[in-house]
Amino acid sequence: MRTLAMIIVVLAVGFLGVMGYYYFRDGSLQSAGAEVDQGLAKVDQTTQPLQDSLGEVGDGVKKSVDRATDGDDRT
């Protein structure tokens, strides 16, 4: 439980630090939020191939399980 709490605290402090930096640089929370949104959109775009690959792996695992059980729940 301590580890999870520590991760949440680190993420919250990091987020506040990034927002604070953009707030002091641009002078408003609206533009700071827009900057953070742009950064997060770039992260999403760069990880899109990884997301697609993981989706294909998940579909493959589901198909394998379906083929292995053939609808019989005893196996």
Helices and strands as residue ranges (DSSP letters): H 2-26, H 29-46, H 48-69
